[in-house]
């Protein structure tokens, strides 16, 4: 917890997770009161943005009452005791549907919790809603034929990001203080960027992952690139949520028992400012502003490029497009809508479909590129780079014909290149720009990338930026 002792005087739905956990432990508020505030805020604003698509009133109030009773009985509270949280619709939460945005899965009620759901509940969290995602969580835009589209609370004509768009939009609008997401190619970091909140993609193996209802094992590229991670409105809440999320679960053979801070770096910590070719001026300006703030906070910032960046982005496309041939594409054809299949086709056009020899060589090349990045991190522990090359796009930007979507896919290269390497990435807001369509304003942010298991070092740098930006406050959706 922080050293702060005074709790806010603002409405409960505006409190962050740290404040709610502190308030419940100190008996200043009850878990039921915190949960009631979240549902009241949901009632007030969710109809405008469609971020939470499944309510969990009955189970949530029962859990909140158990949390209050446990405190009254003198039980030791967990780090998230009584804190309301949301869970994305693509992982299992016992008793709730894991729909993944597909009408065919509307009745797919999970019999048991995924590790993330289990760990947050063991830490005392109270899941109260399921947040929206695109069909199969396979687009960077949150919309599906089962639950509909999620709108950006800051600018409804711009994308809320994907695939954890519902999670980020709910946070930005004050529907809960802490949200679950996952990230195969930016699905935590991009929605955080688009909606002006924080989100962290942990290192592969930091957080256990498994979906019992899936019925089959994830394929190798998904195992190497996809991770579970939290979104929040503050860096301290990311620390809190990630710490609870990262507890052991024996169902994930990739899980690694690493300390929160596996190594310390001598000051000043070196940061590489990386502005890739094609970065739009607003994003480049945000990066240079964040670089200035880090320099003033005592970091040593210099312009430098990580090795094999473009190749890593292309490798993500090649390996994932090839893997999609063996299940995902068939599922999309059978159960998905036209927009999903258009994106699957666009990825197939952008990525080379490898034969067995090429696929094995691609996996080997991944190791070589990762080795080069880790060598880079030995002398420069952090990279300050874009989340995406341009701010939140028009929310229907990926509805163009598949053959025209390569520039859109390349705009997400900073997300894909790091994902295929299994590296951690942190999305931090830095401000806003006017929306191009004249309605609202578009958040701007930056990404901080570190070596394997360097989340604590990244979060420290994120906190330095956050200190200059000020607190992220929930907004009333337009």
N, C-alpha and C positions, 0 to 999 in steps of 0.2 A: 504494500500500500504506500501511498505518498505520505509526506510529513504533514500535509494539511489536516487540520482538525475541524475547521468550520465547514458545514455542509451548505449547499446552495439554498437560496431562498426562492429560486425559480420553480415553475411547475415541475412535478416529478418526471414527466415525459422528456424533459430537457436534460435530465441528469445523465452523466455517463455511467458506464458499468462500474467503475471504481467507486464513484460516489454512492451508487445504489448499494453495492456490497458493503461499504462502510456504514451507510445508514441503517441497513438491516442488522448488521452485527451489533451496532450500538443501540438498537431498539428505537432509534429516532423514527424509523418507518418500519412497516411490515412488508413481507414479501407480497402479501395480497394487495396492499396499497400500490406497490410498484407495478404489479401486473395489471391492476385495474387502470392505472394511468396509461399504460401501453395500449390496452384495448380501447380506451376512450380516444386516444390519439389515432388509432387505426380507424375507428368509426368516423373520425372527423376528416381524415385526408386520404385514406387508401382508395376511396372511390375515384379520386382524381388521377392516381398514378398506377394502380393495379400492381403493387409490389408484393403484397402478401396475398396468396391465392388460395390458401387453406388455413382456416382458423382452427385453433386447438383449445377452445374455451374450457371444456369440461376437464380435460387432462391437465391443463395448465393451472387452473384454480385448485385442483386437487393437489398438485405438486407444490404450489405456493403455500397452501394450508399445512402440508407436511413440513415444509421448511420452517414455518412459524412455530409449529408444535415442537420441532426438534430443538430450536433455540430455547423455547420455554422450558424444555426438559433438561437443559444444560449440555446438550450435545455440542461437540466442537464443529463449527461451520467450515465448509470448504471455501476455496477462494472465490467461487461464483455463487455462494449460497443465496438463493432467492432471486438471482439476477435473471430477468426475462431475456431470452435469446430467440433468434429465428434460425431455421434449418432449411437449406435449399431443397427443392423438390426432386433432386436426382440422387440423394442418398437415403438410406433406410433410417426411419424413426419408428419404433415399434408402435403399432396401432394406427399408423397414418399411411396414406398412399404415396408410394414412390412413383410419381407419374412421369417424370422427365419430360413433361410437356406433350406427351403422346396420348390421344384419346383412347388408344387400345390399352393403356396402362392406368386408366382412371380408377380402376378397382384393385390395383396392385398394392394391397395392404401389407406392410412389412410386419413379419412375425417377430423380428428382433432388431436391436439397434446396430447401426454401423459403429465402428470404433469412435468416430468423432462425436456422434450423438451420445454414446455410452460415456465417454470421458467427460463431456460437459455436464451430463446429468450427475455423474459421480462427484464432480466438483461443486454441485449444488445448483446448477443452472436450471431454469424453467423454460423449456421450449413452448412458445405460445403461437407460432405461425410458421407456415412453409412459404418460402419466397420463390418467385417466378424465375424461369430460365427458358431459353429457346428449346425447340424440339431436339431431343438427344443431347442437349447442351453443346451443340456443334456449330453455333453461329456466334459472332461477336455482337449480335443484336438480340435483345430479349423480346421474343414474340413467339407464340405457338398457337395451334388451332384449338387446344383444350382450354387454356386459361386466358388467351388474348395477349395483348402487348403491354409491357411496362413502360411508362413514360418517365422522362427525366424530370425530377422536381424543379430544377432550375430553369429548364427551357424545354417545353414539351415537344418541340419540333426536332430536337437533337436526341441522339441515341443515349440510353442509360447504360450502354455497354452490355457485354455478355461474356460468359454466359451467366454470371452471378448478378445480373442486372437488378433483379428484384431485391436482393440483399442490400446492394448499395443504395438503391432508391429509397428503400424503407428507412435506412439509417439517416440519409440526408433529410428525410421528412419527419424524423423524430419518432418513427415507429420502432421502438426498442433501441437499446444502446449497443448491442453486440450481435453480429451476424456471422453465420457460417457460409463459406464459399469453397470452390475448388478451382483448380487452374491447370489446364492441359496446354493452353496456348494464350494465356493472359486473362483467364476468366475470373480471377480475383482482382488483378491489378488494373485491367481496363475499366470495369465498372466503377471501381474506386476513383479512378482518374476522371471518368465522365460525370460522376455525381458529386465530386468534391469531398470525398471522405478518404480514409486511409485503409490500406489493405496489404497483407503480406502473403506472398507465396513462399512457404518454407522450403528448405532443402529436401530433396527426395530422401525419405527415411526418417525425417524428424517427426512427422505425424502419421500415425497408423491409418491405413485405408483398407476398406473391404466392404462390399455391398452384398449381404447374404441373399437378397431377393433376386440378384442378377442371374444366379443359377449357373453361370460359367465364369471361368477365370478371365480377367482382363488380359489382352494380348501384350506382347513385350514392349512395344513403343509406348503404349498407354501406361504401363507400369513404370517406365523410365521417365516419362514426362509429366504425368498427372499427379498433383498433390492436393491435400486439403489445407485450408487456411482461413483465418478470421478476417473480418472487416469491422471497422469501428470508426468513431469520430475523433479518437485521440490515440497517440502513440502509446500512452500508458495502458489504455484498454487493449491494444493489440498485444502488449506484453502479457497482460492478464489472461486474455483469451487463448493465446498461443501456448502459454505455460500449462493451462488446464487441458488443452486439446492434445498436447504432445505426450500424454501418459501412455504407458505400455499397453499394447493389446496383442495377444499372441496370435491373432488371426492374420496379421500382416508380416510376412517373412522379410520385408524390406525395412521394417522399423529398426532404428538404431538408438541405443541408450546413450545419448551424448549429453554432456553438461550444458547448461544454458550458455556459458561463455567458454568454449573449448580452448581459446588462446587469447592473449592480450597483446596489443600492439603498442609499440613505443610512440610517444607523441613527438612531433605532430603526425597524425595519421594521413597518409597520402590518398588523394582522391583523384581519379582520372575523369575529367570532363569530356564526354563523348557526345558529339553532335553529328549523327550520321548524315550522309548525303540525302537530300530530300526532306529533311526536317523543316517544317513550316515555320515562318518567323515567330508566331506566338509561342510555339513550343520551345524554339531556340532561345527566345528572350527569357522564358521561365527558367530554363536550365542555367542561363548565365546569372540570373538573379539569385537562384539557389546556390550557385557556386560562390557568389560574393558572400552570401550569408554564412556558408560553411567556412570560407577563409576567415571571416571576422570572428567565427567561433573557435578558431585555432587549428583548423584543418589545413593541410598543404594541397592546394588544388592546382592541377596542371592539365592542359589538353592532351589527351592520348586516346588511342583506339585499342580496344581489346582485339586479340588475334582472331582471324577467321570468322568475323562477324557475319558477313554476307553468306559465307559457306554454311554456317550453322543454321541460319534462317532457311536456306534451301534444303538442308538436310532434314529439318523438321518437316517440310513439305513432302520431300521424297519418301521418307520413312512412314509418315502417317498416311499419305495417299496410298502407298502400297499395302499397309496394314488394313486400311479401310476396305480393300478388296475382299477380305476374309471375314465378313460379318457385318461391319458397320454400314457399308453401302447397301447390302441386301436389306438390312433392317430399315434403313431410310427409304428405300424403294417401296417396301411393303407397308410401312406404318407412317412414314413422314409426309409432310405437305410439300407443295411445289417449291416453296422458298428454301426449305432445308435441302431438297435434292439439287436445287440450283447451286447452293454453296458446296455441296459434295462434288458436283461437277466442276466447279471453279477450282477447287483444291486439286482435283485430278488433272486439270489442265496446267496448273502451276507446278505441280510436283511430278516427277518422273516415276512411272510405275516400274519398279525394279524387279528383275528376276531373282531367283534364290541367291545366286552368286553376288549380285549387286546389293541385295538386302543385307547379307552377311557383311559385305565390305562396308556398307553404310554404317552398320552398328559398330564396326571396328573403327571407322573414321570418327565416329562420335567420341570414342575414348581418346583418340589423338587430339581432337580439338579441345576436349575438356582438360586434358593434361596441359595444353598451351595456356588456357585460361587460368588454371590453378598456378602455373608458373608466374603469370602476370600478377596474380593476387599476392604472391610472395613479397613483391616490392611495392605494390599499390593495392592495399586491401579493399578499396571500394571504387566502384564506377558510378558516376552520376550521368544518367542517360535518359532518353525519352521513355515514357510508357508506350506511346504511339507517336508516329511522326506528325500527326495532326490532332487538333482537339476533337471533342465529341462530334461525330459525323451526323448528317441528316439521318433520321431514324429509319429511313427506307433505302439507305445507300446500297445495301447488298441485294436489292431486288432487280438490279440491272442484269442483262444476260450474262451467263457464266463466263463467256469469252472476254467480257469487259471488266472483270473483277480483279485482275492481277494487280493493278495499282492499289486497290483497297487492301488486298492481302499483304502487299509489301509494306504498307503503312504500319502494319503490326509486327514488323521484323524484330523490334526490340523485345517483344513478348515471346515470339517463337524461338528465337536464337537461344535465349536463356532457358526456356522450358525444355528443349531437347537435351540440354546439358544437365538438367536436374538441379540447377542453381537457384538460390533464393533471390527474390526481388521484392522490393518495398515500394508501394505507390504512396506518395505524399502530396497533398494539395499545396499550391503556392498562391492562388488567387483566382481571378476571373477575367473574362473578356466579354464584350457584348456579343450576343448571339447573332450569327449572320442573317437569320431570318427576322430579326427585329423583335423577337419575343424573349424576354428574360436575358440571362447571362450564362456563359459557358465556363465551367471550371477549367483551370489549368493546373498541371501538376508535373512532378518529376518521378523518375524511378531511381532507386539506389540498389545496386547489385553488389553482392559480396561473394566470397568463396564458400565452400561447403560448410554448413553449420555456423555461419557468421551472422545469424539473425540479430544477436544482441548488439554487435558492432554497427550493423545497418540501422537498427532502431535508435541507437544513440545519435547517429547522424540525422535521422528523421526528426528526432526531438529537437535538434538544433535548428532545423528549418521551421518546425512547428512553432518554436519560441518566437520566431520573427513574424510568422503569419498570424499568430493568435489562435484562439480556440475555434474549432469547427462547430458552429451552432446549427441546429436543425432549422429548416425553412418551411414556410407554408408553400406547398406546390402551386405553381401557376395554373 
